[in-house]
Amino acid sequence: MKVLLACEESQTVCKEFRDLGHEAYSCDLYECSGGHPEWHIKGDCLPILNGRCEFTTENGSKHKIDTKWDLIIAFPPCTHLTCTGQWAYTKGYKDPALKEEGANFFMKMINADCDKIAVENPIGIMSTRYRKPDQIIQPYMFGDEAQKSTCLWLKNLPLLKPTKIVGKGEKKEWINAKGQKKAYPKWMFDALNKAKTKEERSKLRSKTFIGIAKAMAQQWGVK
């Protein structure tokens, strides 16, 4: 299968599809952090979203896709689409135009010319702006002891079946620069502690858990 992982710099899902022999490519505005620049397209995913395209991967290799993608899994940025983001808009902390921009970008993923599509995002405004997700999954349903409610909007794809249900994991209290306290799952607490910049924190929090990535490749990587 020819698979596009749109808005994925970590290559977590891309690598799982590659391990199963698929021609998978990650695409993101950022350089890849997954260690395989030969599979990563650094740039805007919109020009290649419908397939039938040519592109150069991060290592300088040129590629050509003669047909539509067989499968697109998209991870559009959630900064302006989450419930917490929506709260900020109602309080006037953010530009509402950014919310519209985020929603429009999300819908371009949904409406891509591809027979099989999955779009992933946290719980947020697209459940009402578009429709409710087909399912909401958690990392602990796929072998990772962590909580992170993840919505999936699907086109011609089956619901992901849990592979190994484990404990939900512990939570720790995080204190931000303003002295505000909030309980986070341990995995997010650790990510926040490791990150040195806002950009690093965002990347760590958005990374797909390995159990979910494996389930996507194994369950959706079938023509």
C-alpha positions, 0 to 999 in steps of 0.5 A: 500500500502507498500510505501518507502520514500527514502532519507526522514528524515523529514517524511513529506510525510511518515506521510501523507501516514500513515494518510491514512492507508498505510504501509509507511516507510521513509529511510535516512542516518540521524535520522528522525526529524518527530517524528516517529522512528517506521516508519524510517529506518536509513541507506542506501536505496539501499539495500531495494530499490527493496523490498523483504527485512528485516529491522529494524526501528529506534526504534528497531522494525524488519519488513519484506517486502515479495514483491516489494514496491507498490510505491517508492517516492525518494528525492535523495540529490540534492547538486551535481545535481542542476543548481547552483551545475552545475555552481560550477562544470564548475567553478572548485569549486567542484569535477566532480566525485561527480556529477557523483556519484549523477547522478548514485544514481539518476538513481538507484532510477529511475531504481528500481524494482517497478511498481510505482516510483516518483523521486523528485529534483530541476531543474538541470542536470538530465533534460539533463543527463536523460530526462526532468521531467514529470512535474514541480510543485510549493508549491503555487499550493498546498496551500503553499504561497512559490516558489520552482521549483520542478521536478518530474520524474514519472513511472506509476503515474499520474501528480499531480493535483494542489489542491489550487492555492494561492499567490507566497509569498514574498521574502527577501534578504539574505546576506551570510558570504562573504557579497554577497546578494541574494533574497530568498523566505521568507520560505527559508530566515526564514530557513536560519536564524533558522539554526545553521549549514550547515547541518541544512540549507540543511535539512530545504531547502529540506523539502517537503511542506505539501500541496505537501505531502498531494497531493502525498498521496491522489493522488498516494496512490491508487492501 
